[in-house]
């Protein structure tokens, strides 16, 4: 069949060829240029169809270097060094490829435009080439492959595989059936007709980069025979396939591409390549996708389908073994509930039907709906922005066709409107070929004028009003006389009286410091599940420009480790809860709290859990007295209505008659102070003034 990369042994000497593999020539029918290249992965396919820019955030992974050295630019892990002798030596002789030079890092893709993507990573945003962004599920497959490779021969180990990535993998796997990922399904649904290839792959029609879509189908037996001539060598068959997440750490591969085990024709089918850097066995080597010509696509597809069938058989066998092992384990029968029947009644035999009680309206209650753990194509659910316990699988069918109907299918005649509705007149109906609803083109000049609104008397009155307002130069200035982009600007040299606003800001900052001090002395007993919820007040730690509630909270030990099994944090509300009282030697325990907005992490804070001291004064009671002292009119000249509203709130935590703090739980106190802090922030930034009651 058609020739491909030259075998690793010289044709005549029978000795191993010393020339690095990237410099080998390839053969394609009638062309000498090497087939290479690809396209960014498919998660943006629907986004690209909607327009030039994507605005929907999605979880993803981004490729980055293992080393922080800036002496050499970072290269995509799919790129095989072709023209760089030093890089080829480092990759193939020193084995510096795969997970030894490239790693993945979790991120959020905010926008994708052209060949670039805007991502949020560790609280910062940056722009990267879109080819460096991986789909979330595909990155999890890489982590799962690296986990399985630990301690196994024939694998390139990753020094960056750590406990944090292991926790991410375990958390995501728990969302799927049987607690595992399904690389077989992902390959079948996402990569069967897509080749994960090198940086440049011309197929005769266009040049692809990293991903080549729509592989050519055909009959493998109809491929023309190649020949051994002119430095090219004949391919006999494509025997096997490795997906990119497995080839990435395989010692015979090491690049993030589809890899195929190629069987060479005679005489090279007799040579043992097992000791070569990409050798497999007698007469066969592992070759990256970029080294196979596009004419061999039918053999690529056949190898992928064979691999998928083989993996499914292995997975089915593993599930059967797991079920058999589970059935062989004896299960202790649980005692029947007291309400299962009348006293003395014998329990129903195993497998017998159990009567279900009817509800008041006579209907038998239906079982709860089964919630899916993954999308229909096997990918992870899209995270909900508001609730971390909810995911989504939204894949509209025929989106492009429906979008076309929106652009071209609006009513153009009276009979197109529903009964009782009519066109706005003016301007009236569009003509048959009108494209004014197409937002992909710029507006034309005549579309920006509304001639039917022009009226001499109305225009004269409007111009007079603008002219009169422009004369009020004691507080406003008219701009745009030169640029013709007219607008009014207020006088920046005059300000309102900020005494009350500064007082509210000062008290807000004092309250934030008090909250921070209290959170450094949280008694473990205050975190009981049946007590008032202790929610971390995020507003006390967010900057002024990020002054809104976070979408998600995340907690870890200050050292970076995971929370102990007795402690948990609600990702949606920020509530800390102790499932059981910890041992005394486990305290004090310092935590690190992260606050997440849609663009990523925006702030962090710390808190400390301490053992309860019955003789010590509760720290939040002392903090309340300090805040009330600062609230005194002589120290804090607030606006009268704001002061009255704040005193109503403070009265929930402080008795102004007896001048003592109320005995409130920590959770209730944090709730009161969070509301007070919000009110103070509003009063300082918006110059709030409260009117008298009843108005």
N, C-alpha and C positions, 0 to 999 in steps of 0.2 A: 504494500500500500504506500501511500505518499510518505516521503521521507520526513524525518524530524531531526531532533538534536543528535549529534554524533555520539556514538557510544564512548565510554570512558577509556577504552583501550585502543591503541594504535592498530590500524588494519593489518599492517605487515609484521610489526615487531612482536606483537603479542604482549607487550609490556604496558604498564599503566601510563597513560598520557599525563604529562606534568602541567599542561596548559590548563588554567582554571576554567571551569565549566561555563562561565558567562560568555566566553569569547567564541563558543562553538557556533558554527553556521547552521542555518535551518533551511528547510526546503518547503516551498509552496508551489502549487501548480502555476507555472508561467510567471512567477514573481520571485524576486530575491529579497524583498524587504521582510524582516521578521514580523510575524503576527504577534502583537502584544496589545495590552491596554484594557480598558474597562469603563465603568460608569458608577457613580455613587449608588449606594444601596437603595432598595425600593421603598423605605418608609416615606420618602418625599414624593413618591409618584403622584398620589392624590393631591398633595400640596402644590406641586408644580403645575398640575392641570388647572388649578384655580387661579393662577396668576404668577407674576414674577417673584412675589415675595410671600413667604409663609409667616404667619404671626401666631400660630398655635404652639405653645410650649409642649415639649415632650421629653421624657427621660431618655438619655442616650449615654454612650461611652465615647471618649475621645482618646485617640492614640497620642502618646507622649513618650519622651525618652526615659530610659531607666536612670541614666546618669544625668546630673545637672550641669555637666561640663558644656561650655559654650564654644569649645575649640572647633567643632565640626557641626554643620547644620543637621537637624534631624531629618532622616529619610523615612518615607512610608515603609512599614514592615513588609509590603508586597514587592518592593523594588529589589530586583536582583542586580548587583553591581556588574555592569557591562563593560564600561570603558575606564574604570578606575582600578588599577592594579593593586594599590594599597588596600582599597576596600574589599576587593575580591580575596586577597590574602587573609585579611582579618575575618571575613565571613566564613571561608571554607577551610583555612588552615588553623586559625585560632578559634574557630567555632563561635565567633561573635555574631550571632544572628538570632532571629526568633525572640523569645522572651528574655534573652540576655541583653538586648539593646532596646526593645520596645515594650511598653506596658499600656494598659488601659486605665482610665480614670473616670469615675462617674460624673456626669454633667447634665445640664438641661439645655436643649436647643431652643432658643428663643425665636430666631428668624433664620430663614435660608433664602439666599438670593444669588442666582447664578452659581458660580463655583465656590462661594463663600458661605459660611454659617456663623451666626452670632450665638455663642453659648455662654451659660453661667456655670462657673466652676468654683467651688469653695468660696462663695460669696462675692466673686468678681466676675465681670463679663469680659470676653475677648472674642476676637474674630479669628477663625481658623479656616483652612481649606475644607470644603465639605467632604472631601475624600478621607479626611482624618476622623470623621464622625461615624460611629458604628451604631446600629439599632440596639436597643436595650437587651432584647432577648438574645441576639447574637453574641453580645459581650458576656452574658451569663453562660453561654455555651463555652466560651473561652475559659472562663473561671472554672467551670465544671471539668473541662479537659485538663487544666493545670492541676486541679485537686486530685484527679485520678492518676496523674503522672508522678505524683510525689513518691519517691523511693523506687520507681520502676526503671528497669534498664531500657536503653534506647530512646531516652527522652531528654530534651533540653530543659533543665529546671529553671524556675523563675525565682529570683531572689526577692522579688517584690510581693510574692504571695504571702499575705499576712492574715492575722485574725480578723481585721476589719473587713477585708474582702470575703473571708469565709462567712462572717455573719451576714453580709449582704446576700451571698449566695443561698445560705440556709433560709433566710427570711423570704426570698423570692421563690425558692423551691417549695416552701410550705403552702404556697398559693395554688399549686398544681396537683392534679390527680396523682396519687401514689407518691407524692412528695419528691418528684424528680422532673427534670426538663426533658423535652422530647426533640432531640436534634434530628431524628429521622423525619418527623413531621415537618419541622422547619425547612429541612433540605428539600422535601417534596413540594411544599407550598410556596417557598420563597426563592429557592436556588436551583430548581430543576432546569429551568430554561434561562438561567443567568450564570455566566461564567465569572468567577472571582479570579481576576487575572492581574497583569502587571500594569506599569504606569502608562504604556502605550501599546495598543493592539489594533492595527489597521486590518479591516476585514474586506477591503476592496470597495466599500461604500462610504465608510467613515472611520475615524480613529477613536477608539474607546479608551477610557481611563479607569482602571481598577475594576470596573464591572462592565461586562458586555451583556446586553440584553438580547432576547429573542434568538437563542442559538438555533442554527439551521437543523431542520429535521430531514430525515431521509433513511434509506435502506443501507445499513452498514455493509452489506455484501455487494452493493453497487459502487463502492468507492474504487477508483482506478488504482491499479498496481503502481507502486513507485519503483525506484531503482537506486542502486548504489553507484553514484557517479558524481564527480565534481565536488567532492567534500561533503556530500549529503548521503544519508543512509536510510535504508528502507525500514518502515514500520510494519511489523507483522500483525500486531493486535494491541488493543488497550485492555489490560487484564484486570485492573482494580482502580479504586478511587479513594481519595482521602478528602474530607471536607476541610475548609481552611482552618477551622478552630482546632482540628487535630493535627494538620500538617504544620501548624505554627510551632509546635513544640517537638515535632518528630525529628530525630537526629539526622535522618536522611533527607529531610525537607528543610524546615526552618524559615520559610517565608509564608506570609498570609495570602496564599493563593490556593485554588483547587489543584490538587496533585493527582497524577495518573501514573500507574505502573505500566510502562511501555515494554512490550516484547519485541525485540529486534529480529530482523530476518537474517538468514544465513549469509555470511559465516559468523556474524556476531552473536547469533543465538547460541553458539557453543562456548562463549566466553563467560567465565565466572566473575560477576561484577560485585560480589558481596563485600569486598574490601574497599570499594570505591565510595567517595563521600555521598553519592546518591544511589549507590547500588542496592539491588534487592536480592537477586539470585542469579542463576545461570541465564544469560541472555536477556535480562530485564533490568531496568533502572526506573527510579521515581523521577518524573519530569513535571515542572510547573506548567500551569495552563498556558502561559505566554509562549512556550516552546512548541506547542502543537498548532499546526495550521488550521484555519477555519474549516477546511474541507473534512477534517476529522470530527466535526460536531456530532454526526450520528454515533460514532464510537464513544464520544464523551457522554452522550445521553444514555447509551446502553450501559456504560460503566456505572453511572449514577443510579439508574434504576435497579441494577443488580445489587449495588451496595445497600439501597433502601430496603429491598426485599430481604437481604441477609440480616440486616439489623432488626427488622421487624420480627423475624423468626427468633432471633436471640432474645429480644425483649419479651416476646410471648412465653418463651421457655423460662425466663427469669421470673415472670409473674406467676406461672404455674408452680414453680418451686417455692416461691414465697407463700402462695395460698396453701400448698401442701404442708409447709412447715407450720403455718398458723393453725391449720386444722389439727395437726398432730399435737399441739400444745394444749393440755387440759385446761378448761375454763371452769372456775368455781361458780356454781349457780347462785344467783343473787336471791335473797329472800323476797317473797311476794309482798307487795304493798298491802297495808291493812284494808284499803278500800277495794281490793280486787274481787271480793265476794263476801257472802255472809260468813259469820264465824263458823268454823268447822268444815267449810266447803273445801274440797280438794282443788289444787291448782289445775288449770287446763293442761292437757298433754302437749308435749312438744310438737310444734307445727300446726296446732289447732287454731282455728279462726277465733279472734277475740272480738267481742261485741264492742262497738264504738258508740258512745253516748251521743244522743241528739241534742242540739242546741234548743233554745227557747222557741225559735221560729220553725223547728221541726226538721231542719236540714242537718245532715251529718257533716261535721267540720272537715274541711279538706286539709291534707298535710301541708306543711309549710313549703313554699316554692324552693326548689333546689337552686342555689346560687352557683354560677359558673366561676371557675378559678382561672380561666384563660380565655382568649379570644377563640373564635371558630377556626382560625388557622393555626392555633397552637401558640401564638405570641402572647406576651404578658398583657394584661388589661391596662388601659390608660388610666392613670391615677386621677381620682377626683380631687379638685382643688380645695374643697372644703372638708371632706371627710376621708381620712386615710383608710377607712375600712371599706370603701366603695371603689369599684373600678368600672370601666365602661368598654364596650365593644361596639363602636359605632362605625359601620362601614356602609355608607349609602350606595345603593346600586345605581348605575347610570348617572353619576353626578355630572359628568361633562355634558351628557345629552340634556339633562334637566337645566343646566346652566345656559345652554344654547337656547332653550325655550324661553328662559327669562329675558335673554337679550333680544330675541327676535319674535317672540310669541305673545306680546302684550296686545290688548284689544286695539284694533284699528278701524272698527266699524261699530255702529250703534247696536247691531244685533249680537256683537261679541260680548256685551256687558250683561251681567245678571239682571233679572227683572227688578226694577226700582232703582237702578243705578245708571249713570250717564257720564259722558266725558266732561271734564272741566273745560268750560268755554268762556273766555279765551284760556289757553291757546287753541283748543279744539283737537281733532283727530290728527294723528301722524299719517304721512303718506305711505303707500305699501312698502317701499324700500328704505324707510327711515331706520337709522341705527343710533338714535340719540340715547338709547338705553344701554349701549355698549360702553362700559366703563374702562375698557382697555385702550381707548383712543382719547386724545386730548379734545377739549371742547373747542368748537369753532367760534369765530368772533360773533356771528349772528345769533348763536345760542346764548350768549352772555348778555344780550339786550332784550328787554321786555317792552316792545313798542306799544303794546296794548295798555300799559300802565302809564304811559306818558300823557300828562295833562298840563296845559300851560299854567293854570291857576295853582294846581297842586305842586308843580315844580317850583314856581315862584315862592310859594309858602315854605317849602322845604329849604330853599336856598336862603331865605330870610332868617329862618330859625338857626341854620348853621352859622350864618354871619353874626347873628346876635350872640350866640353861645361863644363864638370865637373872641368876642370883645371882653369876655369875663377873664381877663388876663391875671386877675389877682389870685386865681386858683387853678387855671387851666391854660394850656398852650395848644395851638393848632399846628400839626406837623404835616409834611408831605407836599408842600407847595412846589418843590422841585421834582421829587420822585413821583409825584401824582398818586402816591399810596397814602391817602389822607387818613389821619386818625388824630385823636385828642390825647394829650398827656397831662396828667395832674402836676401841679407845682410840687417838686420834690423838696423844696426848702421849707415847707410849712408842714408841721406835724400836730397831731392831736396831743392832748395832755396824757402822757404815758405813765403817770404816777400809779394809777390803779393796776394797769397792765404789768408794770414792773413788780409791784407787790405780789400779784398772783403768780408771776414767774418765780419769784424768790421763794414763796411758800411751796410751790410745786417742786422746786429743786430740793428743798429741805425734806419734803415728804419722800422723794425718791431716795435720798440718803438714808432716811429712817427705814424704808422698806428693804433696802440692801442690807442694812445692819441686822434686821430681824431675820432675813433669809440665811444669815450665817450662823444662826442658832435655832434651828428647827428641831423641836423635840420629836423623837421617833414616835412617841405616843400620840402626837397630833395627826399622824398620817393613817390612822385606822380607817378601814373601808367604810365603817358605819358612822363615822364622824362627819363634821362639816368638811367639804372638799377643800384641800389646800392647793390652790392654783397659783402658779408663778405669775406675778403681774408683769407681763411683757412690756407694758408701756413705760415702766420705770427704767428700762434698759435700752429702749430704742431711741435713735437720734431723731431730731426734729423733722428731717425730710422723710423719715420712714415711720411717721406717727400714725400707724394703724395696726390693728390686731394681726398677728402672724397667722399664716394658714396652717402651719405645722410646727410642733415643738419636738425637740429631740434631746435626750439626756444620755450622758455617759459618765464614767468616773473621770475625775480630774486628770488621772494618769492616761486616759484614753481607752481604758478597758470598758467592757459591757457592764451594765447594772447587775447587782447581785440578784439571785432568784427571788428574794423576798421583797424587792422594790420594783415598781414600774411607774412609767409616766404615760398619761394619755396624750397621744400625738395631736389630738384636735383641740383639747382644752388646756393642756399644760398642767393637769392635776397630778401631783405626786401621791402615791398610795403605797402603804406597806401592807403586803398580803399577810404577813405575820410579824410579830415583834422580833427584831434581830438580837443576836447574842451581844453581850456587853463588849466583847473584844472586837466586834465588827464596827464599833463606833469610836470616835466620830468618823463620818464618811463625807468627803467633799465631792460634789457633783459639778459637771459642766453642762450648762443648758444652752442649746442653740435654737435661735428663732429663724424660721424660714418664711420668706415671701415667695411669690411666684417666680421671681428672678433668682432665687437661691437664698443662701444664708445671709442675713442682714445684721445680726448682732449675737453676742454671747454673754452669758453671765455665770456666776458661780453661786452655789448654796451649800450649806453644811448641815448634816443631820447629826444631832448630838443625843446622848442618853438623857432621860428625864431627871431633873434635880428637884425633888419636892420642896426643898427649902429656898430655892432661888426664886427671885421675882421673874414673872414671865416677861420676856424682853419686849413684846409688843405693847404691854401695859405702860412700860416706861417710855416707849416711843410715842404713845398717844399723848402723854403729858407734855412731852417736848413739842409736839406739833401744836397743841392747844396754846402753849406759852407763846409760840411764834405767831399764832393767830390773833393775838391781842391787838386791838385797834391802834395802839401807839406804835407797834412794831410793823404792822401789816395794814396799810391804809387801802383796803379793798373798796370797790364800788358797793353801795349800800345793798342793792339787790343781790349781788354775788355773795356778800357776807352773810345775808340771811339764808340763802340756799346752802352755803357751806356749813353754817351752824346747825341746820336741820340734819345734814349728813353726819357731822361730828357728834351730834347728840346720840347717834346709834352706838358710839364707842366711848362717849365721855358724858358724865353727869355734871352739867354746868352748875346745878344747884348745890351739890355737895363738893364740887371741884375734885372729883376722883374719876378714874377710868372704870368703865363697866367691865365686869368679868366676862369676857367674850372668848370663844375659841379662836385659835389662830386662823382657821379657814374663814370664819365670819369676819374677823378683823381685816384680813386681806381683801375680802370683797368690798368692805366699806371704804378702805383706803384706795382701792383701785378706782371706785366711782369718784371719790374726792379728787384724785389726781387727774382724771379726765376733765372734770369741771374746771380745775385750775388751769389746765393747759388751754382749754377753750377760752377762758376769760383772758388769758395773757396774749393769745394770738389773734382772737377775733374781736377784742374790745367789747365783750358782752356787757350789757346793762339790763338788769331785770326790772320790769315795771312793777307797780304796786299790785298786790293780790286783788283779784276780781276784775282786772283789766285784760 
